[in-house]
Amino acid sequence: MSVANHDPAGEPAIKVDFPPAFGYDHLSLLLGRTVASLQADRCRKPTTLPPACTPPGTKSPRWLLTDVLAWLALHREAQAKRQQHQTRKVGRRTKSEEVAARRAAAVEASV
């Protein structure tokens, strides 16, 4: 499978052919992260990486292209669901929102 980035004219600027199974170097290109961060995250936070397999007789993990693409699609859908459910603004209310809430509470209390 190949992935191509397009320039403004529509012509492929960079074309990368990904083999069906690849190591850290291709995964770093696909995810846009450095090899060092991938290696560190594999030990510290393995849930932040797609599932890998380590073939017998090798030390380095290998990722299957189909697994990586499925993992990316799963996280894209999960992120879209989180954005849909996040209706509340995170953090403290602004001063104008606080004043409006106090005024509304005062009006309700006086009625």
C-alpha positions as CSV (number, residue, x, y, z in Angstrom):
1,M,0.0,0.0,0.0
2,S,1.2,3.5,-0.7
3,V,0.5,6.7,1.0
4,A,1.0,10.0,-0.9
5,N,1.0,13.5,0.4
6,H,-0.2,16.0,-2.2
7,D,1.1,19.5,-2.8
8,P,-1.3,22.4,-3.6
9,A,-1.1,21.6,-7.4
10,G,-2.5,18.2,-6.7
11,E,0.6,16.3,-7.6
12,P,2.0,13.7,-5.2
13,A,4.9,15.3,-3.3
14,I,6.0,12.3,-1.3
15,K,5.1,8.8,-2.0
16,V,5.8,6.1,0.6
17,D,5.2,2.4,0.0
18,F,4.4,0.6,3.2
19,P,5.1,-3.2,3.3
20,P,2.5,-5.4,4.9
21,A,4.6,-5.7,8.1
22,F,7.0,-3.0,9.2
23,G,9.1,-1.8,12.2
24,Y,9.5,1.4,14.1
25,D,10.8,3.4,11.1
26,H,7.7,3.0,9.0
27,L,5.4,3.3,12.0
28,S,7.0,6.7,12.9
29,L,6.3,8.0,9.4
30,L,2.7,6.7,9.5
31,L,1.9,8.2,13.0
32,G,4.1,11.3,12.7
33,R,6.1,10.6,15.8
34,T,9.8,9.9,16.4
35,V,11.2,6.4,16.7
36,A,12.5,7.3,20.2
37,S,9.0,8.3,21.4
38,L,7.5,5.1,19.9
39,Q,10.1,3.0,21.7
40,A,9.5,4.8,25.0
41,D,5.8,4.5,24.7
42,R,5.9,0.8,23.9
43,C,7.4,0.3,27.4
44,R,5.6,3.1,29.3
45,K,2.2,3.4,27.7
46,P,1.6,0.5,25.3
47,T,-2.1,1.5,24.9
48,T,-1.0,4.6,22.9
49,L,0.3,2.4,20.1
50,P,-1.3,0.0,17.7
51,P,-1.0,-3.7,18.6
52,A,2.3,-5.2,17.5
53,C,3.6,-8.7,17.1
54,T,7.1,-10.0,17.7
55,P,8.0,-12.8,15.4
56,P,10.0,-15.7,16.8
57,G,13.7,-15.1,16.7
58,T,13.4,-11.3,16.5
59,K,13.8,-8.7,19.2
60,S,12.1,-5.8,17.4
61,P,8.3,-5.7,17.2
62,R,6.5,-5.6,13.8
63,W,3.2,-3.9,13.0
64,L,0.8,-5.2,10.4
65,L,-0.5,-2.4,8.1
66,T,-4.1,-3.6,8.4
67,D,-3.9,-3.6,12.2
68,V,-2.4,-0.1,12.3
69,L,-5.0,1.3,9.9
70,A,-7.8,-0.3,11.9
71,W,-6.4,1.1,15.1
72,L,-6.2,4.6,13.6
73,A,-9.8,4.3,12.3
74,L,-11.0,3.1,15.8
75,H,-9.4,6.1,17.5
76,R,-10.8,8.5,14.9
77,E,-14.3,7.3,15.6
78,A,-13.7,7.4,19.4
79,Q,-12.5,11.0,19.2
80,A,-15.5,12.0,17.1
81,K,-17.9,10.5,19.7
82,R,-16.0,12.3,22.6
83,Q,-16.4,15.6,20.8
84,Q,-20.2,15.0,20.2
85,H,-20.8,14.2,23.9
86,Q,-18.7,17.1,25.2
87,T,-21.3,19.8,25.5
88,R,-20.1,21.4,28.7
89,K,-17.3,23.9,28.6
90,V,-14.4,22.7,30.6
91,G,-13.0,25.0,33.3
92,R,-14.3,27.8,35.5
93,R,-17.0,30.1,34.3
94,T,-16.1,33.5,33.2
95,K,-16.9,36.5,35.4
96,S,-19.8,37.6,33.1
97,E,-21.2,34.1,33.3
98,E,-21.0,34.2,37.1
99,V,-22.7,37.6,37.3
100,A,-25.5,36.3,35.0
101,A,-26.0,33.2,37.1
102,R,-26.2,35.3,40.3
103,R,-28.7,37.6,38.8
104,A,-30.8,34.7,37.6
105,A,-30.7,33.2,41.1
106,A,-31.7,36.5,42.6
107,V,-34.6,36.8,40.3
108,E,-35.8,33.3,41.0
109,A,-35.4,33.9,44.8
110,S,-37.4,37.1,44.7
111,V,-40.3,35.5,42.7
